[in-house]
Amino acid sequence: MFIYPKPKKIEIAENSRLQLNQGDVSVSQAGLPCGNKVRLSLIAPMLKPEAYELEISPEAITIQTNGEAGARAAFQTLRQIIAQSSPEGVQCLKISDWPDLPLRGFMLDISRCKVPTMQSLAYLADLLSLFKYNRLELY
């Protein structure tokens, strides 16, 4: 399994999978993970800023973090895992991760008439958020 950026700690449970159906995992209007099989706790004071613990068990997905930024990062990791899952289900695992830098950015040079469309900017923003960038700058 490939997750970018590589999590600080990952433990994979062999031969154990979670079956997902429509509505089991989604995103709220605030950009936070939700759904029938998602348990989210935003109160985990023992974790670093933007840190999260993501556990996928055969019954549910549990996310513990100390704020919304960590929950969003956990959701992006979950998106990467689900995209790589097989028809048998999502691999059960436990991940602990946090960013090394508070600002993780990308600068796009739009000078000299290289202005992107709104559709391509939206795609770029979604792609960057998938990889846990938190700043997009247009030059």
N, C-alpha and C positions, 0 to 999 in steps of 0.2 A: 504494500500500500504506500502510495506517495502522497505526502502532505507537505505543503509549502506555506510558510516557512516550517522547517522541521520542529516539531514540539520538543520541549525540554525533557519530558518524561512520557513514555508510552508503553503500556502493557497490553498485549493482544491476547485475548482468550481464544485459544484454538478450538475449532469444531463447535463454536457457539455463535448463533446468529439471531438477529432481531428481524422479524417480518414486519414490513411497513406497507400500509395501504394509503389511499388518498385521504388527506386530512390528519394523518398521524403526525406530520411535521409540516409546519408552515411558519410564516413570519407575520408579526403583528404590525399595525400601522406605525408603531414606534421603532420598527426594525428589530424587535426582540423575538427570539424563538418561542413558538407556542405550538399547540396541537394536542391531539388525543394522547400521544405517548411521550410528551415532553413535560418534564418536571423542572421548573426553573426556580432557583433560589438566588436572590440578589443580596443576601446578607451572609457574607463569609469574610468577616474582618481579619481572619488569619492569612488571607491571600494578599499578594502584592497588588498595586494598582494595575488594572486591566487584566489581571490574572484570572484564569478559570480552570475548573476541573470538569471534564466531560466524561461521563460514563455511559456506555451503551451496554445494557444487559438484555437478556432474552425477553424481558417484560417491558422495559421503558428506557428512555434517554433522560439522564439526570445531568443538569448543569448547575454548578455552584460557582458564584462569582461575587465580587463586592461592588458591582455597579453595572450600568448598562453597557459601557464600552467592553467589558469582559464578556458579557452575554452576546454581544454582536460578534466578537472575535470567535467565541465558541460556535456560534451559528455558522460562520464562514468555514470553520474546520469541519463541522457537520456536513455542510454542502459538499465539500471535497470528498468526504468519506462516502456519502450517499451516491455521488456521481460515479464512484469506482466500485459500487456494490454489485453483487451478482444477483441473478433471479432467486437464489436461495435465501437472500436476505442480507442485512448489514452486519459486518463482522463486529462481534462484541469486543470492547476494549475500554481502557481507561487512559485518559490523557490529562496531564497537568502542563499548562503552558502560560507564559507571560512574555510581553515584548521586552527586548533589550533597550529599545529607544522609545521615548514618549512620542516623538514625531517621526513618522515614516512616510516620506513623500515622493512624488513623481512630478517633474516639471516637463511640460509639453510646449515646445516652441511653435507658436502660431503666427510668427512674423512672416512677412513677405507673402501675404495672401494664402497662407496655408491654414485657413480657419476650418476646423472640423464641423460637421453637421451636429445638430442636437442628438440625433440617433447615435452617431459614433462616439460622442462625448458620454452619453448614458451608458453605452457598452463599455467604454474605457473605465468609467467610474465603478461599474459593477465588477469588472475584472480586477481592478485594483483593490476593491473591498474584499474580494474573494481571497486575495493574498495578503490581507490585513494592512494595507496602506491606509493611512488616515488623512492624507492631504494630497490634493491635486492642484497644481499651480499652472496657469497658462501664462506664457511669456510672450 
